[in-house]
Amino acid sequence: MTEVTSRAWDEFLTQFPQAHILQTSQWGALKRDFGWSATQVIVGDTGTQILFRQLPLGLSLAYIPKGPLGAQWDDLWPAVDKICRQRKAVFLKIEVDQWDGEPIGLPPQFQASSHEIQPRRTLVVDLTGSEDQVLGQMKQKTRYNIRLAQKRGIVVRQSSDVDAFHRLMVVTGERDTFGVHNRAYYQRAFELFAPQDACTLLCAEYDGQPVAGVMVFARGERAWYFYGASSDQERNRMPTYLLQWEAMRWARSRGCTQYDLWGVPDNDQETLEKNFTERNDGLWGVYRFKRGFGGQLKRAAASWDRVYSSLLYKAYRWWVNRRSAHLE
């Protein structure tokens, strides 16, 4: 068996209750609606979801986010290669669902990549134990801000108002200079995952008005904080701190033991702690906030590329290096 339907893929995923949410058919459907196509491949007891981004001249880029699944991948690669060549992929990028230092076992055709799509470094909060134990891991100032938000009239509710959330995202993107998806993207993500209790949209309100929001996803024992926003008003009431705590409580209620804060600067602990008070560029601003929740600093395994067209791949690497230099 090679390419399969979404229904067959969902059935296959029941064997992997801890598979990353980026390997679900729902994530493939989300990306399919916004410029990608998704293909699910099963060979024996292994499989993976591959995303394709169309390029000019019938070419494409291929990407495996947080896969493949299964113990032995050797039999899977010929099928993956065949599909990538059929789609005229310039290269295949893979970001496995493992931490840095863990053995990966990719074939020699893959080479280390200089470009990641998902953030490599993150903070993962341990949700096991009692609520007091989870709170006890946090910085004292963060616990204080959670209580302060409650005292100052912040109320957190589950919401389905994606329009209000998107308005907050636009404000946040303009304030903190990062890209924001359009409203339809967040709406589609909510529609795909919320009915399965795999996503929640939480809104922090003051005096009945939304002042902050988060969209959090969960599968198996893991939850991920992907999207968050806040207005320019009532920030002294610390709504974002209470939001994160309520998101963790939601994750705990559905059996999650880990809460991934999803993205901090790719530096070691010493460098992060030495510089976070002075830097606000890139992910530094969010590190100042996220560090307070007491998560363990972890680094994902490196990205790897399987090249199908050496000349076009060189052009891609030139573009990535030029773009990185411009951002610096």
Order of alpha helices (4+ residues) and beta strands (2+ residues): beta-alpha-alpha-beta-beta-beta-alpha-beta-beta-beta-alpha-alpha-beta-alpha-alpha-beta-beta-beta-alpha-beta-alpha-alpha-beta-beta-alpha
